Amino acid sequence: MFRNYIKTAWRNLVNKKFYSAINIIGLTIGLAVGMLILLWVQDELSFDRFNSKADQIYKVNASIGSGVSKQVWPWAPAPVAAYALKEVPGVVSAVRVITNSDYTVFRYKDKLLKEDYGKLSWVDDAFFKVFDYKLLKGNVNNPFPNDQSVIITESTAKRYFGNADPIGKTITGDSRYPYVVSGVLADFPANSSIDGDMLFSMNIKKKQYNGNGYWKAMDEDWGNYYAQTFLLVRPDASTKTIGEKLTQIHFKHHQGIKPTDGIFMLQPLTQIHLYNPDGSSAGMQIVKVFSIVAILILLIACINYINLSTARSMMRAKEVSVRKIIGAERKHLFIQFIIETILCFAIALLLAFCVIYAVMPVYNSIAGKQMRFDLFNARVWQVIAITIAATLVASSIYPALLLSSFKPINALKGKISGTGNATFRKVLVVCQFAFSIGLIIGTIVINKQLNYIQQKQLGYDKSYVFGLQMHGMQDHYEAIKADLLNNHAITGITTGDGNIVNNGSTTSDTDWDGKDPNMSFLVHPYGIDKDYLNLFKIKFVSGGNFTGAKSDSAHWILNETAVRLAGIKDPVGKRFKFHDTNGIIIGVVKDFHVASLKQAIEPVIFNYRASTWQLFVKTTGKDAPAAIKAVEKFWKQYNSTFPFEYKFLDDDYNELYKSEQHTATLFDVFAGIAIFISCLGLFGLATYTAQVKVKEIGIRKVLGASVANITTMLSKDFLVLVVIAIIIASPIAWYAMNKWLQDYVYRTELHWWILAIAGSTAILVAFITISSQAIKAALNNPVKSLRSE
């Protein structure tokens, strides 16, 4: 029996090649895209969940300030880990991860390799017991036998030592500091919030923080927030209570701290990737949006199948009736049509697998991921199973019920009009195009916001400016500067200790006359020379610039936001204390953006430094190669042990919006695919309608109807459905995109023409799709269509 079902299903597919092709192509694309998106969603949701104790690991975040100046930082003072273990019930273990920026390059024999910033970290010994990062070689119980030990990842070991065993070999940091490899770590998973190439013992950092300098000893310094701190807690422990206890310990050991500062809260490890430290969405909103997009595209593909199946029900009515007359029960017919759907899906699924394998490299490039479509991976089959089960049920049940429900006598007499399911088909077409139009509107708004970001006046000029670390050049800065300024390719030179595009450094160590003792004032500090503000064309509101005199060491320049939040009236000439230095404000500059446009402009303070570690060079578009070459000459002279590296600030700025750019590109692709699948179904329905009305068209032509008249007749019903879809989709998409824009403090406006463009695009594409079949039907010879009468 089952074999007969399969054979019959295959014959029906082969005999109706045109409709079968439309169904299979639509389902293939829908399934492939749906699974690709769901793989992306699954990857986003899987971050850090590979840790067996993930549900017990929490990150300590710190809330600083109140009101408009409140910030929640993903770092905590280093003593938090030590005191949590000693004094907080429920804490089982604690691990700190601190970025190591002491070294830029490492040497092994004659091989010199650069390590990227952020890829080197100091960690506590418990790192490998709290997390499930696999130590391929080395001792988990004693990962750092001494302070000169280093653990490197497997790929890093390959870069330095090839296939040789790295254990016991020595690499030298910045040609001065030797480290012996004590362990090899499996590369950090792509879905890990912690990443790196080299791990060093936290004891090294403790020795640097010995309490003899400006800062106190590492485990007693409560004023510096720089350690990512992770706590392993008991399953029955209250994270809220732990946070409150840590806050009490902080107030006890940090005398004079304000009640609004240093309030600790615990964030689950599994939420770090998708949520900001304050609990707001960092990426979860996009994950939800993409989940909806995947469902919509799968629904559009299913709607195609349902529409064509139900539309062709009239053509199969007599077949069903004959089957019933010769003894087929309804359940047998139901099974027959379900198997036809399953067969169609099986072919589409195999083709979808081929499409996914083919496009996965391109998809990873667009999405900025390292996903793999591995059919032997249980996680992949979870996605496949959810996708197939949902789409198969959605697209098979109704057509099977409809096709098995005909009454034989009525069908054989031709008394089945098909009107009942025509309304249902129209509803599905409206839904289909409503989804597509919503995606088009989303695409336009996202791209509009990205264009707004690119074109917005930031309050400074970053064009054709590249930056680099000076290292040995810093001691010869004035001579290098004079020489470079004689080069026609270079229009400006300056130094600063902060990147103007994205300054993450913040301090509250400030004071001024009239300051509220309970106020927390967070400010971004910039150490700059006298040419910095001029090079970046930052404008003054009042006062003036640094002159380069010694007295400038006690002079400050603030931005408008700093003056406003501090409440200082007529600030120029007023006292202002920054860290341990009492000085005066000599100038106020106009506000400029020091971070992403998702953040409001924050207070900034400039202090004078004759030379800092970072050099900024301004050039022009055509002269950039010559400027780079001129700087490289001095680099080779003073930094021969370091590889020459530089970066344009435009690239740094684009990095801030990398995820948005990925999102925009993916939305462009998804919207195009949604429209294509919708039009594919519309093409099939238009073809079916032309076949059903072939005699009506012939009669109209005989009576004098033109091609335009017939095309209009066949197109208008479909276009009315598209217009209804526009009316339904527009307000929903408008609301959704307005909510998405709320993430940006500075955002583009939503205009009526966005809806007009989306609607016009949908109507135009739908009309072209329908009219192609309508014109073909109108041009047919009426004699052929009427011959049988």
N, C-alpha and C positions, 0 to 999 in steps of 0.2 A: 504493500500500500504506500509506504513512505517513498519507495523508489518511484512509484507512479506520480506522486506529488512533485517530486524533484524534476522528473522528465517533462511533465506538463508545464511547470513553472519555467523551465529552460526554453521550451517551445514558444511560450508567450513572450518571453524576452526577445528571442531571435526574430519572431514574426513581426514584432513592432519595434524595429531597430531605432527609428527616430525618437519615439517617446522613451524607450529604454535608455538611449544614449543621454537624453536630457536628464532623466532621473539619476543615472549613474554619475554623470559629470557633476551635477549639483550636489549629490550626496558625498562624492569624493572630496570636492573642495570644502564643503561644509565640515565633514568629519576631520579632514587634515588640519584646517584652520582651527576648528574647535579644540582638537587635541593639542595643537601647538600652544594655544593660549592657556589651556588648562595645565599644561606642563610648566609654563612660566609661572602660573598662579601657585602650583604645587611647590615649585622651587622657592618662591618667595616665602611661602608659609612654612617651609622646612628648615629655615635658618636656625642653627644651633640645636635642633632637635635630635641630632645624632648623638648628643651627650646623654648617657644613660641616666645621669642625675639632673637632667635639664630642669625638671619641675621643682628641684630643691635649690637651684642656683639663682642668686639675685645680684643685681648690680646696685651699688650704692650711689645715688645721685644727690646733689646738694642744691637746695633752694636758697638763693641769695636775694636780698632786697624785698621790696614790696611795691604794690601799685604799678605804675608804668615802668619802673626800673627793675621789676622782678625778673630774675632769670633762673632757670634750672639747669645746672651743669652736669655733664656726665662724668665728672671727676670728683674726687674727694681728697681731703688731706691724707697723707701717708699714714699717720697714726691710727686712723679709723680701723684698719685691718688688725693691728696689734691689740688695741683695746677691745675690739669686738670679740676676739678670741678669749681675752682675759676676763672681761666683765659683763658680757651680754649672754644671758641664758638662751639656748636654742641655736647658737652659732656653732657649727661643727668644724668648719675650716674657713680660711680666708686666703685669697690670692690677689696680689697687686700686679698690674701690667702697666709699665711706664715706658713711654717712647724714649728710645736711646738715640739722641742726635749728636753724640760725641764724635762719631766717625762717618766719613763719606766714602772712603775706598779701603779695600783690603788687598793685601799682597800675599801670594803664595809662590815662592821661588821667583820666577820671572813673569808671573801672571798677575796683572793688576786689574781688579774688577770694582765697579762702583755699585753701591747698595742704595736703593731709593729711600728717601725720607719716609719714616713710618714703618719700615720693614725690619727695624732693629728694636728690640725691647728688653728691658730688665724684668724678670719675673721671680716670684717667690718659689721656693722648692716644692710647695704643694701643688703647683700648676698642673703636673701630670697626674695627680691623684684626684683633683676636683674635676678636671675636664678629661674627655676621652680622646685627646690627641695622642696618636700612637707613636711611641718611641721605638723606632726600629732597632737602634743600637744605643746602648747606654743603660744606666741604672735608674729606674723610676724612684727608688728610695733615696738615692744620692745623685741627682742629675748633674750637680756642679761640684766635683770633688774639691775644687779650690776656686779662688776668685778669678783666676786666669783661664777658666773653662768657658767654652761656648758650645751651644747646641745649634746645629744647622739643619735646615730642611733637606730632604732628599734631592730636590732639584738644585739647591745651592751647592750641595756636595758634588753633583755632576759638573757644575760650572767650574769649580775650583780643582777638583781632583780626578775628573773623568770617572773611570770604572774602578779606580784604586780605593782601598779601604781608608776612609778619612779619619778614623779614630786614632788619636795620638798625634796627628799632624798639626802644625802650627801655622796660623794665618796672622798677619800683622795689620792692625788698624792704623790707618793714616801714617804708615811706615814707622810707627814708634811703639805701638802697644801690642805685644804678642798674646795670642789666645790659642789654647790647645783644644782641639775638638774632642769633647767628651761624650757626644751623643748625636745621633742622626734621627731627625723627626720626619715622619711622613708629611708630605706637603699639606698645609692647611686646606680643608675642604672649601670649595667655592661658596658653600652656604654657611660659612662660619663668620661670625662678627669679629672674631680675633684673627689676625693675619700676620704674616711676617716671614722673614728668611733666616734670622738669627736671634737666639735667645741668650741673654747673659744673666749672671747671678745678681739678685737684688742686693747682695752684700757689697758689690762695687758701688752702687748708688748710695748705700748707707755710709760708706767711707768718704764719699764726696760730700755728703751731708753730715759732717762731723760736729757741727755746732760752732766751729771756729770762725766762720765767715758771717755774711749778712743774715743767713737763715739759721734757725736753730737745728739741733740734731734731728735726723729724719723722722724718728718715731715720737718726737715732741713738737714738731712744727705743725701747728693747727691752722696757720694762716695762708698756706700755699696749696691750692687745689690743682693737682696735676696727676694723680694716680687713679687709673681705672681699678676700682676695688670690687671684687666679687666675693660673695659670702655663700657658703654651703650651709643651709639651715635644716633643722629637723623638720620632717613632714608636718608635725603637729604644732610647730612654732608659728606665732603671729608676726608677720612681717611688719605690720604697723607698730607693734610693741617694740620690735627690734629697732626700727627707725627712730622712735621716740627715745629709747634708751641711749642710742648713739648721739642724738641731739643733746641730751642731758649731760653726757660725758664731755661733749664738745664745749658746752657752756662752762662746765666745771674747770676745764684745763685751758680755755682760751679767755682769759680775763678781759673784760671790757667789750666783748663782742655784742653787737646789737641783737635784739630779740628776733629780728627778721632775717638774720644771717646764719648760714651754716645749719639749716634745718634739713636733716637727712631723711630720705625716703628710698624704699627698695623697689626696683623694677625687675620683673621676671626676665631671665635670660632670653626666653623665647619671644619676648616682645621688643627687644632692643633694636632689631632690624627694621621693624615696621612702625614703631612709635617713638616719638621724641621723648627726652627725659621727663618732660612735664606731663606726659601721657597723651599729648595730641598726636594726630596721625602724621607719620613721616612718609609712609608708603602704603599704609593699609587702605586708604581711600582709592588709590590706583588699583590695588589688588581687587577690591570690590567692583570697581568699574570694569576691569578686564574680565572678571568672572561673568558679569552681566553681558559683556560683549560676546564672550564665548557662547553663552546660552542663546543670545539673539541670533548669532550666525547659524548655530545648529537648528534653531527653530525655523529660520528662513529656509534652510535646506529641507527640513521636514515638511514645511508648508508646500514647497514645490511638489514633493512626492504626493502629498494628500490631494492637492489641487488637481494634478494630472490624473491621479487614480480615480477620483470621484467624477471628474469631467468626462472620462472615458467610460464611466459606468454604463451609459446608454448603449455604447457599442458592444458591451459584454453582457447586456441584459438577456439577450436570446440564448447566449452560451450557458448562462446560469440556469435559465428556465429549462433548457433541454436536459441539463445535468439533474435537475430536480425531478423532472418527469420520469427519467430512467432510474430514479431511486436514490439519488444523492441527498443526504440529510444536510441540514444547515450547518451542523458542526463540521461536516466533511468539507463543505465549501469554505467555511471560515478558516479551517486549517490550510486549505489549498492557497488561499490568498495571503495568509500569514507567511507561508513558505515562500511564495513569490517575493514578498517583501524581504524576507531573510536572505534569499538568494541575491537579490539586488544589493542589499546591504553588504553581503559577504564580498561581492565583486568590488563594490565601492571602498570597502575597508582595506582590501589588498592594495588597491590603487592608491588609497590614502597613505598607507605605509610607505609606498614607493615615493610619493610626493614629499612626505615628511623627511625621509632619508636624504632626498635630493636637495631640499631647501634648508635643512638644519644648519649648515655652516653660515648661510646668509642670514637666517633668522637669529642665530647667536650674535652675529655681528651687529644687526639692527638693535637687538634687545640688550646688548652688552652683557651677555651671559656665557656660561660654559656648559650648557645643558647637553645631555646625550640621550638619544632615542634608542634605548636598548630593550629589545623584546624579551630579554632574559631577566629584566629588572622588575621586581614585584611592584614598585612604585609606578612604573610606566603602565603596567597592566591594570592598576587601580584606575588610572585616568581613562584607559581604553574601555574598561568595563562600565564605568559611570557614563561615559559618552555614548557607547553603543546601547546600553540598556535604556537610557532616557530617550534617545532619538528613535530607537526601534519601536518602543511602546507608543511614543507620540505619533509616529507616522504609519503604524500598521493597523492599530485596533479599529479606528473609524472606517477606513476604506474597506477592511475585511467585513465588518458588520454591515456596511451599506451594500456591498456587492453580493452578500449572501442572503439579503433580505427581500429580493424581488419575488413577486408573486408570478408564477409561470404563465398563467392565462393572460394577465395584463401585459406582460412583457412580450409574449408572442403576438398579441393583437396590436402591439405598438402603442399602448395606452400609457406608457411611462414617460412623463414629460421631463423629469430630471430637475424640476423647479425647486423641489425641496432642498437639494444639496447645492443649488446654484447660489442661494443666499449665503450658505456656509462658506462657499468658495470665495465669494466677494469679501466676506469678513476676514478670511485668511490673507487675501491679497492686500487688504488695507493694513493688517497687522505687519505683513512682510515689508511693505514700503514705509510704514511708520518707523520700524526698526532701522531701516536703511537711512531714512532722512535724519533720524536722531543721531546716527553715527556721522553723517555728513556735517551736521551742525557742530557736533563735538570736535571734529577735525578742524573746521574753520576757526573755532574759538581758541583751540590749543595753539594753532599756528599763529593766530593773531596775537596771543599773549607772548609767544616767543619772539615775534617781530617787535612787539612793544619793548621787550627786555633788551633786544639788540639795539634799538634806536633811542631808548630813553636817555636823556641827559643825566649823567651820573653825578655831575658836580665836579668832575675832573676829567682830564684828557689822558687816556691810556694808549692812544693810537701810536703804533710803531715804537713802543718802549719795551725793551727786553731787560730782564734782570738776571743776576748771577751772584753766587757767593764769592767773596774776594779772597779768602784765605791769606796767602802771603802778600797779596797785592795791597792789603789794608795798610801796611806799614809804609807804603810808597804812594799812597792815594793822591796826594797833591801833585806830585810829579806826573803820575799817570794821567790824572785829570787834565793837566795843562797840555800834555802831548795830544790826548784824544780830541780835545776841543779845537786843535789846529787842523783836524781832519774834516774835510768838507762834508763827509757822509754823516757826521755826528753833530746834532744841534743842541744837545744838552747832556750833562752828567750830574748825577747826585747819588747820595747814599742814604739808607734808612734801615732800621731794624724791623720794619713791618711791611708786609705786602699790602699796598693800598687797596687792592681788589678784595681781599678777604682777610681782615685782621682778627684772628680769634683770641688774641690776648686781651685780658680784662683785669682791672684792679679796682679796689675800693679804698685804697690807701691814700685818701685825699682829705683836705680840710680847707676851710676858708671862713672869713668873718661872717657870723650870722648863720652858720650851718646848724641845722637841727641835729642834736646829738643822737637822736633815734633814727636818723635818715641813713640809708645805704645808697651810696652814689657810685655806680659802676661806670667805669670809663675805659675806652680803648686807648692805650698809650702808644705813641710813635716817637722813637728817637730818630731825629733827622738832622741833616746839615742845612745850611742857609739857602741852598738852591732847590730843595725838594718841592716846596710849595709852588715855586715859579715853574719848574719843569712840568708839573702835573696841572698847571693852570688853575690852581685852587684860589678862589677869589676872597678878598678880605671884606668884611662888613665894617670893621673898625680897627684902629691900631695899625701895627705894621709887622714886618717880617723880622727874623733873626738877622743879625749883621755879621755874625762870625766872631764877635768879640768875646772875651772870657766871661763877661757879665751875663752872656746869654745862658750860661749854665743854671742860672736862677730865674730865667724868664720862661713863661708858658704862653702857648697859643691854644685857645679852645675853639670848638665849633659852636654854632648857634644852639644846638640841642643841649650841649653841656651847660651853657650859660643859662638857658631857659629853665632846665630842670634843677640847677643849683639855686636859681632865684637871685642871681647876682645882678644888680642894677648898675649900669655904666661900668662894665667890668675892667676896662683898660686902666691899668695902674693900681688895681686892687690886689690885696694879698691872696696868695693861693699856695697851699702846701701839697707837694707831690712826693710821696714816700717820706724821706727824712729831710727834704729840702724845702725851706720856706722861700718863696720868690714872689714875683708879681706877674700879672697877666699883661702881656704887651700887645696882644692882638686877638681878634675874633674872626674866624673864617666862615664862609657860607657852608651850610650842611652839604655833605656828599655821602654817597653810599659806601659803607665799609664792608658790606656783606651782600647776601642774596636779597633780591627785591621781596622775598617772603618776610623779611624782617624790617621793622621800622628803623629809621636812622637813629643811632645811639650816640651817647656822648663820646667825644674824642679830645685827647690832649696831646699836643706836640711839645716835646722837650728837645733842646739843642744838644747835638753831639757832632763833633767835627768830622768824625768818620765812623761808620759802623760796618757790620759784616757783609752787607748786601749792596751791590752796585746796580744802579739803574741807568741805562743808556737810551737816549731818544735819537731816532734816526728818521728817515723817510722811506716810503715804499720802494722806490727805485734804488736807494743807497743802502738798504739794509744789509746785503751781502758784504759790501765794503766795510760797513761799521762793525759787523761781526768779526771780520778778518782782522781789523785793527785791534779789537779787544783781545782776540785770541793770541796775538803776538805777545802782549804783556802777560797773558795767562801762562804761556809756555815759559816765559822768562822767570816768573815768580812761583808758579804752581806746577812744575814739571811732573810731580808725583801724583797729580790729580787729572782725570780726564776733563776736557773742556766741555762744559754744559751751560746752556742758557735757556731762557724761556720767555716768550713774549707774553705781556700781560693780557692781551686779547685771549690767548689760550687759557690762562688762569681763569678769566671771567667766564669763558664758555664751559669750563669744568663745573662751575656752580650750577649749571642748568643741564647737566649731562642727562639726568634721568628724564627731565621734561622733553629733551630732544629725542630720546629713545621713544618716549610715550607718543610724541607727535608723529614720528615716522611710522610707528606701529598702527596708530589710528588712521593714518593716510591709507595704509595697506588694507586694514580691516574694512574701512568704509568702502573702498573700491571693490573688495571681494563681496561685501554684502549687496552692493548694487548689482554686481555681475550675476550673483546667484538669483537675486530677485528678478532680474531681467530674463534670465534663463527660463525661469518658470513662466514668466509673462509671455515669452516667445512660444513656449509650448502651448499655453492656453490660447494665444492668438491663432496659432496653427490649427488647433482643434476647432475653434470657433469658425474659422474659414472653411474647414471641412464640413462642419455641421450645416453651415449656411450656404453651401456651394450652389444649391438650386435657387435659393433666394437671390443670390448675387447674379446668377444667370438671367433670371427673370427681370431683375432691375436693369441689367445691361441692355437686354432686348427692348425694354421700355424707354431707354434713352439715358439712363444714369451714367454719369462720367466716372472716371477713375477716382477723382477727388471726392465725389459724393460717396462712393462705396468705401473708400479709405476712411472718411470721416465717420460713416455709420459703424464700421467695425472697431474704430479706435475710441470713440467718445465714451463708451461705457467703462472701458479700462481707465481712461484718463480721469474720469470722475472719481474712481476709487483712489487714484493717486492723490488727487486734490483733498479728498477726505483724510487720507493718511497724513498729508501735510498739516491740516488743521489740528489733528490729534497729536502729532509728534512735536510740533513747534513749541507749545507751552511747556511740555514735559522736559524737552531737551534744554530749553531756555533756563528753566529752574535748576536742572542738574548742573549745567555749565556755570551758572551764576554761583552755585554753591562751591564748585571746584575753584573758581577764581577767589573765593574768600581766603584761600591759603596764602594769597599774595597781598601784602600790605599795599603795594603799588601795582595796579593792574589796568588792563585795557577795559574799554567800555563795550557793552553789548549793544549793537545797533540793529535796527529793523532789517537792514539790507542783508544781514547774515541769514535770516530766515528766508528772505527773498531769493538769495543765491542758492541755498539748499533746496528750496522748493522748485525753482526753475530748473536746476540740474536734474532733479528727479523726474520732472515732467518731460524734459527734453530727451533724456535717456529712455524713458518709458515709451515716448512717442516714436522714437527711432526704431525701438525694438518691435513695437506693435505694427507700425506702418510698413515695415519691411515685408511682413507676411500679408498685410491688408492689400498693399499694392500688387503683390504677386497674385493674390486671389482675384483682384479686380481686372488684371490684365489677361486672365485665362479666357479662352474662347468659350462663350456661353453655349454654343452648340454641343460641346462635349459634356457639360454639366447637365443639360436638358435632354440628352439623347435617350435616356432611359424612360422618359415620360411618354 
